[in-house]
Structures are given as C-alpha cells and as structure tokens.
Amino acid sequence: MYADRFAQPRKFSPSSLAIAVALNGALVAGLILSVPEFKKKVVTVLITTNIPIDQPPPPEPIPQPQPKIAQHPTAMPPIDRVVPLVDTPRPPTYALPPLPPVDPGIGNAVDRIIDPPAKPPVMIDPAIDQRYAREFQPAYPAGEQRLGNEGKVVIRVLVGTDGRVKQVERVSAPSEAFWQTTERQALSRWRFRPATRDGVPVEAWRTMTVRFEIAAS
C-alpha cells in the first residue's frame, strides 16, 4: 500500500507553472538591472596649424613698342674699272690612230710606226673657161625686149668633169622667158674648167647670175 501511494503519478498544476515562470522572470530582470552601466566619454580636441601662403610673383612689365627707324640704302662705292676674264687658249689635241698589235714572241721592245694625220683634201671650185666667155650671155627674149623689161636670173649649174653643164636648177627669175633662154644657153654653150679634188677633176655645183639689160641708144 505504501509503495503504491508513492508510485502514483502526479497531476499537472497550471498555477504552479505560472508561479515558476514568474519567479524566473523576476530573477532575470533583477540580474539585468543589477549590471552597472559603463559609459565612455570621448573628448575631441581641435588642433590648428598656420600654413604659410606663397606670395604671387609681381606682374611682368609689358614691353613698349620700339619706334621704327627708316632704313636708308647704303651707297655702293663706284667701280673704277672692270677686269675682263681672259680665257687661256688650250693647245689643240689630235686623235692618234690605234697602235698595231704587238707580237708576244718579240717582247716589248718593238718599234712602232705612227702614221701622220691625214691632211684634208684640196678642193678647187669650177671656173669659167675664158675661151668661151662670150657664150655665157643668152639672147634677149624678143617679147621682153619689145616691152622694155629688164631682169636678173640666178641659177645653179652642175659642172661635169669635162667642163660641160650637166644640170640646171632655177633659183630666181623675173619671168618664164628669161628663165628658159638662160637654161638653154647654159646647157648648150657654157664651158667651165672642172672642179678638182687634190688635182683630180670632180663634179661640182656653181651659182651663176645672168643680167638682161637694154642698152641705151
């Protein structure tokens, strides 16, 4: 009986739970209120320092414009005389003919013969053969003579090696009649001493002038 009494389960009591919670809350509140509050006091000190200020440089002076000075040309001294440059003539140079080849078997001691420079040929122009001098004036054209016309004919003639005229070229003539009579006379009657080259007769051209004038009566 005794053991059964103590072994019976206890019944839950709400009032006892509320009392326990209230006691615990009061205990926690007392602990919180009992803790001392520490406050740290912060002191702020303002420290100032004087900073030197650089003085601005003085303003630069403004350059004043310089007055312009009139430039006068300097007179050049007169030149007394002019010395001309004299070109010193140079001696003439002559082209030598090439040397003959050297025989290697003989060596360097070889006599070399240099021909003298060739002379220019001697030219002689054709000349009038005085034996036929009267044949050089052509007959006066009748029509030109009746009209009283005068004139001058200039021609070029090719003189052959025999002295005869082989060809005639007209340079100038006042009329066709003057030209034709002069051409016929040159081809048929004119005689020359032929031109020569180093004494050998050669063909050559010569310019001739024929005048037609009416003799005063």
Order of alpha helices (4+ residues) and beta strands (2+ residues): alpha-alpha-beta-beta-alpha-beta-beta-alpha-beta-beta-beta-beta
